[in-house]
Amino acid sequence: MATWSRVKFYYRTMLGSAGSTLAADSTAPGGYSADYVHDTLETTRWLSADTASPQHLAFDAGAGNSHGADYLAVSRHNLASAGATVVLQYSTDGFVSDINDAFTPEAPSADGVFLKEFADPGPHRHWRLKVTGATEPPSIAICVWGLSTELDYAASSFDPNAEHPRATVNLSAGGYVTGVHTSYTERRMRLRFADADEALYDKIRAWREDHGLGNFFVAWERSNHPDEAYLMRSEAEFSNPLTSGGLYRDITVNLRGRKDG
């Protein structure tokens, strides 16, 4: 069994940064802009107009700008069912002659969360997602890449797969169940970091201030549970009291997200 790894957040992304652009090779008519992939909303998406291969989502940081990345995260897509293979690429000249793969091209195994980590090649102006072999027009609701944030080990036990069905249960006058109407199921995660130092608190505060209540990706233990990466959002309350006379904090992060499947 591999050594356990720390909780990681994947919210920092170069997409949408000041002066940058994101363009797709092909976009279906009717409001399927490539820019939708980084708004972290599950109801908007990019949809290609055709099945030409390859397809690219190309990012340009703009003159004088460059960014690094060590992860790619995709959710609410059809890449697996379409039989597609994906890879993130970077370049110094806009992919004219300098074209580099950030990792070996890979076919997502399911249409749920696809999270790929890799060694950061350093800051570059040009990045792109390359999709090949799709048998139907590629569709992606959320796709981000950038630098991950490693936190720490959780200080208390939790269930990373805790679920809460959003359902209406109808009862008769006698208390018998007459109907169960399930809308969807939420996944819930409660992370607690006891006696956290200022460095850990600064990471969590930066996430909260930069990203607010929006969706982001979280992996609770990548070494032994690489497939358990989820699209989550924070609950509204953010309160992390000081302890030990102000030297440390007890940090609690409550997350929830719609369960796939």
Contacts in CASP RR format, 6 or more apart in sequence:
PFRMAT RR
TARGET T0000
AUTHOR 0000-0000-0000
METHOD contacts of the structure
MODEL  1
MATWSRVKFYYRTMLGSAGSTLAADSTAPGGYSADYVHDTLETTRWLSAD
TASPQHLAFDAGAGNSHGADYLAVSRHNLASAGATVVLQYSTDGFVSDIN
DAFTPEAPSADGVFLKEFADPGPHRHWRLKVTGATEPPSIAICVWGLSTE
LDYAASSFDPNAEHPRATVNLSAGGYVTGVHTSYTERRMRLRFADADEAL
YDKIRAWREDHGLGNFFVAWERSNHPDEAYLMRSEAEFSNPLTSGGLYRD
ITVNLRGRKDG
1 224 0 8 1.000
2 223 0 8 1.000
2 224 0 8 1.000
3 223 0 8 1.000
4 153 0 8 1.000
4 221 0 8 1.000
4 223 0 8 1.000
4 224 0 8 1.000
5 221 0 8 1.000
5 222 0 8 1.000
5 223 0 8 1.000
5 224 0 8 1.000
6 150 0 8 1.000
6 151 0 8 1.000
6 152 0 8 1.000
6 153 0 8 1.000
7 150 0 8 1.000
7 151 0 8 1.000
7 152 0 8 1.000
7 153 0 8 1.000
7 154 0 8 1.000
7 191 0 8 1.000
7 218 0 8 1.000
7 219 0 8 1.000
7 220 0 8 1.000
7 221 0 8 1.000
8 148 0 8 1.000
8 149 0 8 1.000
8 150 0 8 1.000
8 151 0 8 1.000
8 218 0 8 1.000
8 219 0 8 1.000
8 222 0 8 1.000
9 148 0 8 1.000
9 149 0 8 1.000
9 151 0 8 1.000
9 207 0 8 1.000
9 216 0 8 1.000
9 217 0 8 1.000
9 218 0 8 1.000
10 71 0 8 1.000
10 73 0 8 1.000
10 115 0 8 1.000
10 144 0 8 1.000
10 146 0 8 1.000
10 148 0 8 1.000
10 149 0 8 1.000
10 216 0 8 1.000
10 217 0 8 1.000
10 218 0 8 1.000
10 219 0 8 1.000
10 229 0 8 1.000
11 144 0 8 1.000
11 149 0 8 1.000
11 207 0 8 1.000
11 210 0 8 1.000
11 211 0 8 1.000
11 216 0 8 1.000
11 217 0 8 1.000
12 146 0 8 1.000
12 147 0 8 1.000
12 148 0 8 1.000
12 149 0 8 1.000
12 210 0 8 1.000
13 38 0 8 1.000
13 144 0 8 1.000
13 145 0 8 1.000
13 146 0 8 1.000
14 20 0 8 1.000
14 59 0 8 1.000
14 61 0 8 1.000
14 67 0 8 1.000
14 68 0 8 1.000
14 69 0 8 1.000
14 127 0 8 1.000
14 145 0 8 1.000
14 146 0 8 1.000
15 22 0 8 1.000
15 37 0 8 1.000
15 38 0 8 1.000
15 59 0 8 1.000
15 143 0 8 1.000
15 144 0 8 1.000
15 145 0 8 1.000
16 22 0 8 1.000
16 35 0 8 1.000
16 38 0 8 1.000
17 61 0 8 1.000
17 65 0 8 1.000
17 67 0 8 1.000
18 65 0 8 1.000
19 61 0 8 1.000
19 62 0 8 1.000
19 65 0 8 1.000
20 59 0 8 1.000
20 60 0 8 1.000
20 61 0 8 1.000
20 62 0 8 1.000
20 65 0 8 1.000
21 59 0 8 1.000
21 60 0 8 1.000
21 62 0 8 1.000
22 34 0 8 1.000
22 35 0 8 1.000
22 37 0 8 1.000
22 38 0 8 1.000
22 57 0 8 1.000
22 58 0 8 1.000
22 59 0 8 1.000
22 60 0 8 1.000
23 34 0 8 1.000
23 57 0 8 1.000
23 58 0 8 1.000
23 60 0 8 1.000
24 34 0 8 1.000
24 46 0 8 1.000
24 48 0 8 1.000
24 55 0 8 1.000
24 56 0 8 1.000
24 57 0 8 1.000
24 58 0 8 1.000
25 48 0 8 1.000
25 52 0 8 1.000
25 54 0 8 1.000
25 55 0 8 1.000
25 56 0 8 1.000
25 58 0 8 1.000
26 48 0 8 1.000
26 49 0 8 1.000
26 50 0 8 1.000
26 52 0 8 1.000
26 55 0 8 1.000
26 137 0 8 1.000
27 33 0 8 1.000
27 34 0 8 1.000
27 46 0 8 1.000
27 47 0 8 1.000
27 48 0 8 1.000
27 49 0 8 1.000
28 47 0 8 1.000
28 48 0 8 1.000
28 49 0 8 1.000
28 137 0 8 1.000
29 49 0 8 1.000
32 45 0 8 1.000
32 46 0 8 1.000
32 47 0 8 1.000
33 46 0 8 1.000
34 46 0 8 1.000
34 57 0 8 1.000
36 44 0 8 1.000
36 45 0 8 1.000
36 46 0 8 1.000
36 141 0 8 1.000
37 45 0 8 1.000
37 46 0 8 1.000
37 57 0 8 1.000
37 140 0 8 1.000
37 141 0 8 1.000
37 142 0 8 1.000
37 143 0 8 1.000
37 144 0 8 1.000
38 142 0 8 1.000
38 143 0 8 1.000
38 144 0 8 1.000
40 142 0 8 1.000
40 144 0 8 1.000
40 214 0 8 1.000
40 215 0 8 1.000
40 216 0 8 1.000
41 141 0 8 1.000
41 142 0 8 1.000
41 215 0 8 1.000
42 75 0 8 1.000
42 76 0 8 1.000
42 141 0 8 1.000
42 142 0 8 1.000
42 215 0 8 1.000
42 231 0 8 1.000
42 258 0 8 1.000
43 141 0 8 1.000
44 141 0 8 1.000
45 76 0 8 1.000
45 139 0 8 1.000
45 140 0 8 1.000
45 141 0 8 1.000
46 57 0 8 1.000
46 138 0 8 1.000
46 139 0 8 1.000
46 140 0 8 1.000
46 141 0 8 1.000
46 143 0 8 1.000
47 137 0 8 1.000
47 138 0 8 1.000
47 139 0 8 1.000
48 55 0 8 1.000
48 134 0 8 1.000
48 137 0 8 1.000
48 138 0 8 1.000
48 139 0 8 1.000
49 137 0 8 1.000
50 137 0 8 1.000
51 133 0 8 1.000
51 134 0 8 1.000
51 135 0 8 1.000
51 136 0 8 1.000
51 137 0 8 1.000
53 131 0 8 1.000
53 132 0 8 1.000
53 133 0 8 1.000
53 134 0 8 1.000
54 130 0 8 1.000
54 131 0 8 1.000
54 132 0 8 1.000
54 133 0 8 1.000
55 130 0 8 1.000
55 131 0 8 1.000
55 132 0 8 1.000
55 134 0 8 1.000
55 138 0 8 1.000
56 128 0 8 1.000
56 129 0 8 1.000
56 130 0 8 1.000
56 131 0 8 1.000
57 128 0 8 1.000
57 129 0 8 1.000
57 131 0 8 1.000
57 140 0 8 1.000
57 143 0 8 1.000
58 95 0 8 1.000
58 126 0 8 1.000
58 127 0 8 1.000
58 128 0 8 1.000
59 126 0 8 1.000
59 127 0 8 1.000
59 128 0 8 1.000
60 94 0 8 1.000
60 125 0 8 1.000
60 126 0 8 1.000
61 67 0 8 1.000
61 124 0 8 1.000
61 125 0 8 1.000
61 126 0 8 1.000
61 127 0 8 1.000
62 125 0 8 1.000
64 125 0 8 1.000
65 125 0 8 1.000
66 123 0 8 1.000
66 124 0 8 1.000
66 125 0 8 1.000
67 123 0 8 1.000
67 124 0 8 1.000
67 127 0 8 1.000
67 146 0 8 1.000
68 120 0 8 1.000
68 121 0 8 1.000
68 122 0 8 1.000
68 123 0 8 1.000
68 124 0 8 1.000
68 146 0 8 1.000
68 147 0 8 1.000
69 88 0 8 1.000
69 90 0 8 1.000
69 102 0 8 1.000
69 120 0 8 1.000
69 121 0 8 1.000
69 127 0 8 1.000
69 145 0 8 1.000
69 146 0 8 1.000
69 147 0 8 1.000
70 117 0 8 1.000
70 118 0 8 1.000
70 119 0 8 1.000
70 120 0 8 1.000
70 146 0 8 1.000
70 147 0 8 1.000
70 148 0 8 1.000
71 115 0 8 1.000
71 116 0 8 1.000
71 117 0 8 1.000
71 118 0 8 1.000
71 145 0 8 1.000
71 146 0 8 1.000
71 147 0 8 1.000
71 148 0 8 1.000
72 86 0 8 1.000
72 88 0 8 1.000
72 102 0 8 1.000
72 103 0 8 1.000
72 114 0 8 1.000
72 115 0 8 1.000
72 116 0 8 1.000
72 118 0 8 1.000
72 129 0 8 1.000
72 143 0 8 1.000
72 144 0 8 1.000
72 145 0 8 1.000
73 113 0 8 1.000
73 114 0 8 1.000
73 115 0 8 1.000
73 116 0 8 1.000
73 142 0 8 1.000
73 143 0 8 1.000
73 144 0 8 1.000
73 145 0 8 1.000
73 217 0 8 1.000
73 229 0 8 1.000
74 86 0 8 1.000
74 108 0 8 1.000
74 113 0 8 1.000
74 114 0 8 1.000
74 115 0 8 1.000
74 140 0 8 1.000
74 142 0 8 1.000
74 143 0 8 1.000
75 112 0 8 1.000
75 113 0 8 1.000
75 114 0 8 1.000
75 141 0 8 1.000
75 142 0 8 1.000
75 143 0 8 1.000
75 217 0 8 1.000
75 231 0 8 1.000
76 111 0 8 1.000
76 112 0 8 1.000
76 140 0 8 1.000
76 141 0 8 1.000
76 142 0 8 1.000
76 231 0 8 1.000
77 108 0 8 1.000
77 111 0 8 1.000
77 112 0 8 1.000
77 114 0 8 1.000
77 138 0 8 1.000
77 139 0 8 1.000
77 140 0 8 1.000
77 141 0 8 1.000
77 143 0 8 1.000
78 111 0 8 1.000
78 136 0 8 1.000
78 138 0 8 1.000
78 139 0 8 1.000
79 86 0 8 1.000
79 107 0 8 1.000
79 108 0 8 1.000
79 111 0 8 1.000
79 114 0 8 1.000
79 131 0 8 1.000
79 134 0 8 1.000
79 138 0 8 1.000
79 140 0 8 1.000
80 107 0 8 1.000
80 108 0 8 1.000
80 109 0 8 1.000
80 110 0 8 1.000
80 111 0 8 1.000
80 112 0 8 1.000
80 114 0 8 1.000
81 111 0 8 1.000
81 136 0 8 1.000
82 133 0 8 1.000
82 134 0 8 1.000
82 135 0 8 1.000
82 136 0 8 1.000
82 137 0 8 1.000
82 138 0 8 1.000
83 107 0 8 1.000
83 133 0 8 1.000
83 134 0 8 1.000
83 135 0 8 1.000
84 107 0 8 1.000
84 108 0 8 1.000
84 131 0 8 1.000
84 132 0 8 1.000
84 133 0 8 1.000
84 134 0 8 1.000
84 138 0 8 1.000
85 105 0 8 1.000
85 106 0 8 1.000
85 107 0 8 1.000
85 131 0 8 1.000
85 132 0 8 1.000
85 133 0 8 1.000
86 105 0 8 1.000
86 106 0 8 1.000
86 107 0 8 1.000
86 108 0 8 1.000
86 114 0 8 1.000
86 129 0 8 1.000
86 130 0 8 1.000
86 131 0 8 1.000
86 132 0 8 1.000
87 101 0 8 1.000
87 102 0 8 1.000
87 103 0 8 1.000
87 104 0 8 1.000
87 105 0 8 1.000
87 106 0 8 1.000
87 129 0 8 1.000
87 130 0 8 1.000
88 101 0 8 1.000
88 102 0 8 1.000
88 103 0 8 1.000
88 116 0 8 1.000
88 118 0 8 1.000
88 127 0 8 1.000
88 128 0 8 1.000
88 129 0 8 1.000
88 130 0 8 1.000
88 145 0 8 1.000
89 95 0 8 1.000
89 99 0 8 1.000
89 100 0 8 1.000
89 101 0 8 1.000
89 102 0 8 1.000
89 127 0 8 1.000
89 128 0 8 1.000
89 129 0 8 1.000
89 130 0 8 1.000
90 100 0 8 1.000
90 102 0 8 1.000
90 121 0 8 1.000
90 124 0 8 1.000
90 126 0 8 1.000
90 127 0 8 1.000
90 128 0 8 1.000
91 98 0 8 1.000
91 99 0 8 1.000
91 100 0 8 1.000
91 124 0 8 1.000
91 125 0 8 1.000
91 126 0 8 1.000
91 127 0 8 1.000
91 128 0 8 1.000
92 98 0 8 1.000
92 124 0 8 1.000
92 125 0 8 1.000
92 126 0 8 1.000
93 126 0 8 1.000
94 125 0 8 1.000
94 126 0 8 1.000
95 126 0 8 1.000
95 128 0 8 1.000
100 121 0 8 1.000
102 118 0 8 1.000
102 121 0 8 1.000
103 116 0 8 1.000
103 118 0 8 1.000
105 130 0 8 1.000
105 132 0 8 1.000
106 116 0 8 1.000
108 114 0 8 1.000
112 260 0 8 1.000
113 217 0 8 1.000
113 229 0 8 1.000
113 230 0 8 1.000
113 231 0 8 1.000
113 260 0 8 1.000
115 217 0 8 1.000
115 219 0 8 1.000
115 229 0 8 1.000
117 148 0 8 1.000
117 222 0 8 1.000
120 147 0 8 1.000
127 145 0 8 1.000
129 143 0 8 1.000
129 145 0 8 1.000
131 138 0 8 1.000
142 215 0 8 1.000
142 231 0 8 1.000
144 217 0 8 1.000
149 203 0 8 1.000
149 206 0 8 1.000
149 207 0 8 1.000
151 191 0 8 1.000
151 193 0 8 1.000
151 200 0 8 1.000
151 203 0 8 1.000
151 204 0 8 1.000
152 193 0 8 1.000
152 196 0 8 1.000
152 200 0 8 1.000
154 191 0 8 1.000
154 192 0 8 1.000
154 193 0 8 1.000
154 220 0 8 1.000
155 192 0 8 1.000
155 193 0 8 1.000
155 194 0 8 1.000
155 195 0 8 1.000
156 192 0 8 1.000
156 194 0 8 1.000
158 189 0 8 1.000
158 190 0 8 1.000
158 191 0 8 1.000
158 192 0 8 1.000
159 189 0 8 1.000
160 189 0 8 1.000
160 220 0 8 1.000
160 221 0 8 1.000
160 225 0 8 1.000
160 228 0 8 1.000
160 230 0 8 1.000
161 187 0 8 1.000
161 228 0 8 1.000
162 187 0 8 1.000
162 188 0 8 1.000
162 189 0 8 1.000
162 190 0 8 1.000
163 185 0 8 1.000
163 186 0 8 1.000
163 187 0 8 1.000
163 188 0 8 1.000
163 259 0 8 1.000
164 185 0 8 1.000
164 186 0 8 1.000
164 188 0 8 1.000
164 256 0 8 1.000
165 182 0 8 1.000
165 184 0 8 1.000
165 185 0 8 1.000
165 186 0 8 1.000
166 182 0 8 1.000
166 183 0 8 1.000
166 184 0 8 1.000
166 185 0 8 1.000
166 186 0 8 1.000
167 180 0 8 1.000
167 181 0 8 1.000
167 182 0 8 1.000
167 183 0 8 1.000
168 180 0 8 1.000
168 181 0 8 1.000
168 183 0 8 1.000
169 177 0 8 1.000
169 179 0 8 1.000
169 180 0 8 1.000
169 181 0 8 1.000
170 177 0 8 1.000
170 178 0 8 1.000
170 179 0 8 1.000
170 180 0 8 1.000
170 181 0 8 1.000
171 177 0 8 1.000
171 178 0 8 1.000
172 178 0 8 1.000
184 258 0 8 1.000
184 259 0 8 1.000
185 258 0 8 1.000
185 259 0 8 1.000
186 256 0 8 1.000
186 257 0 8 1.000
186 258 0 8 1.000
186 259 0 8 1.000
187 230 0 8 1.000
187 232 0 8 1.000
187 256 0 8 1.000
187 257 0 8 1.000
187 258 0 8 1.000
187 259 0 8 1.000
188 254 0 8 1.000
188 255 0 8 1.000
188 256 0 8 1.000
188 257 0 8 1.000
189 218 0 8 1.000
189 220 0 8 1.000
189 230 0 8 1.000
189 232 0 8 1.000
189 254 0 8 1.000
189 255 0 8 1.000
189 256 0 8 1.000
190 252 0 8 1.000
190 253 0 8 1.000
190 254 0 8 1.000
190 255 0 8 1.000
191 220 0 8 1.000
191 252 0 8 1.000
191 253 0 8 1.000
191 254 0 8 1.000
191 255 0 8 1.000
192 250 0 8 1.000
192 251 0 8 1.000
192 252 0 8 1.000
192 253 0 8 1.000
193 200 0 8 1.000
193 204 0 8 1.000
193 250 0 8 1.000
193 251 0 8 1.000
193 252 0 8 1.000
193 253 0 8 1.000
194 250 0 8 1.000
194 251 0 8 1.000
195 243 0 8 1.000
195 244 0 8 1.000
195 248 0 8 1.000
195 249 0 8 1.000
195 250 0 8 1.000
196 204 0 8 1.000
196 240 0 8 1.000
196 248 0 8 1.000
196 249 0 8 1.000
196 250 0 8 1.000
196 251 0 8 1.000
197 248 0 8 1.000
200 251 0 8 1.000
201 240 0 8 1.000
201 249 0 8 1.000
201 251 0 8 1.000
204 240 0 8 1.000
204 251 0 8 1.000
204 253 0 8 1.000
207 216 0 8 1.000
208 234 0 8 1.000
208 238 0 8 1.000
211 234 0 8 1.000
212 234 0 8 1.000
213 233 0 8 1.000
213 234 0 8 1.000
213 236 0 8 1.000
214 233 0 8 1.000
214 234 0 8 1.000
215 231 0 8 1.000
215 232 0 8 1.000
215 233 0 8 1.000
215 257 0 8 1.000
216 231 0 8 1.000
216 232 0 8 1.000
216 233 0 8 1.000
217 229 0 8 1.000
217 230 0 8 1.000
217 231 0 8 1.000
217 232 0 8 1.000
218 229 0 8 1.000
218 230 0 8 1.000
218 232 0 8 1.000
218 255 0 8 1.000
219 225 0 8 1.000
219 226 0 8 1.000
219 228 0 8 1.000
219 229 0 8 1.000
219 230 0 8 1.000
220 228 0 8 1.000
221 228 0 8 1.000
222 229 0 8 1.000
230 257 0 8 1.000
231 257 0 8 1.000
231 258 0 8 1.000
232 255 0 8 1.000
232 256 0 8 1.000
232 257 0 8 1.000
233 255 0 8 1.000
233 256 0 8 1.000
233 257 0 8 1.000
234 253 0 8 1.000
234 254 0 8 1.000
234 255 0 8 1.000
235 254 0 8 1.000
235 255 0 8 1.000
235 256 0 8 1.000
237 254 0 8 1.000
239 252 0 8 1.000
240 249 0 8 1.000
240 250 0 8 1.000
240 251 0 8 1.000
240 252 0 8 1.000
241 249 0 8 1.000
241 250 0 8 1.000
242 248 0 8 1.000
242 249 0 8 1.000
243 249 0 8 1.000
243 250 0 8 1.000
END
